[in-house]
C-alpha cells in the first residue's frame, strides 16, 4: 500500500488546477461519465418516438420494428460483461470512445435505410454493440475505482443520467420528428455524441493513480487488481466469472429480478409508452413529455436510492421499489390516459424506474468482491434480456391483439413477484469472504 505522501504530484494539469480548490478529479471523471451515459440514454430512448414515423414512411409492422429494437437491447445487455473486461484491459477512455463512435455510425447509417433488415443491422447490431460497451457497467466501474466514499451517491447520480437523457432528449426528439422528420431528430443525437466524444478524449482518465491521486475519501492506495495479460484470457474472464457466480443462489435471484427490471422499464415503457398513448388519442409530443416527467421523478428516486443504499439494507429497498413499480403498472390501464391519471402514474413509476440499480450494484459488490464488475455485467445482461423480451412481446401484442395492455399487466405481476424474490437473498454473515457462494 502507498501512503498519500508517496504518490507523485498530479501529472495531469487540470487535476493540479483543481487540487488547490479542494475539488477531487474524480468529480470531473464522474461528470464526463454522466454526459456519456446521458447521450447514450438519448440514443437508447430514441426508438420510443421512431415507431410511428417508421410505420408511416415504410409500412413496416410494429412487430418487425420491435424485433430490430429488441436485438439492440439483447446486445446492449450481453456486451456488459465483456465491456467490463475491455475496461479492465484497455481503460475507460478507449472503450467509451469506441462506443460513442459505433452509436454514431449506426444512427448516421439509419438516414439511408429502406428495408427492415437495415433497421435490424443498424439499430439492432451496430447501436446495440455501441451502447453495450458503456451501459451501466461504465458507471459502476467509475464509482468503484474513483470513490471510496460517496460511492452509492455517485452511482445514483450516474444511473440517473439515463432518466436525464429522456428528460433532455425525448420531448425535443418528438417535436423535431413531428415538425421536421425523424432524420432531423436523429441529427441532434449525432451532435450530442460528438460533444460527448470530445469530453471523453479530453478529460476521462482510467484510475486515480494514473494522475497521482487517491480515490475520493481514501487514506491509502490499494493495489490494482490483476487482470488477464492476453487477449484470449481477457475474453475468457467474463465467462469464468459467470461460471463461478452461477454456483451462487444470490446471483440467480439478482439476475432474475433484474430481468424483471428490464422487462418493466426499457423494453416496455421506454420503447412503447409513446405508441401506447397514441392508441388512446394522445399526441406524440405530449406522451414524450409525460415520459420526460417520469424521467424527472426517476432522477429524484435514483439519486435518493443511492443515498439510501449507503445507509439501509439493499434487499428491503428493492422489495419496495419492485412492489411500487408493479402496482403502478397495474394501475396504468385504469388511468383513462388523462393528464391527471398519467401524472399519478409518472410520479410512482418514475421514482422506481432505475432506483433498483444502486442497491443491486451494492449487493453484487458485497457478495462478489473484486469480480463484481464482471458479475454485474452478467446481471445487467439479464436486465437487457428482459427488456428485449418486453420490447418484442409488447410489439407482438399490439400487432396481433390490437392492444398493448396484456404486456403491461404481465410486467406489473412480474414486478410483484420480484419484490418477494429479492427478500430470499440472505445477508452475508460477519467475516464471510466476499465472493463466497451465497
Secondary structure, 3 states (H helix, E strand, C coil): CEEHHHCCCCCCHHHHHHHCCCCCCHHHHHHHHHHHHHHHHHHHHHHHHCHHHHHHHHCCCHHHHHHHHHHHHHHHHHHHHHHHHHHHHHCHHHHHHHHHHHHHHHHHHHHHCCCHHHHHHHHHHHHHHHHHCCHHHHHHHHHHHHECCCHHHHHHHHHHHHHHHHHHHHHHHHHHHHHHCHHHHHHHHHHHHHHHHHHHHHHCCCCHHHHCCCCECCCEECCCCCCCCCHHHHHHHHHHHHHHHCCCHHHHHHHHHHHHHHHCCHHHHHHHHHHHHHHCCCCHHHHHHHHHHHHHHHHHHHHHHHHHHCCCCHHHHHHHHHHHHHHHHHHHCCCCCCHHHHHHHHHHHHHCCCCHHHHHHHHHHHHHHHHHHHHHHHHHHHHHHHHHHHHHHHHHHHHHHCCCHHHHHHHHHHHHHHHHHHHHCCCCCCCCCCCCCC
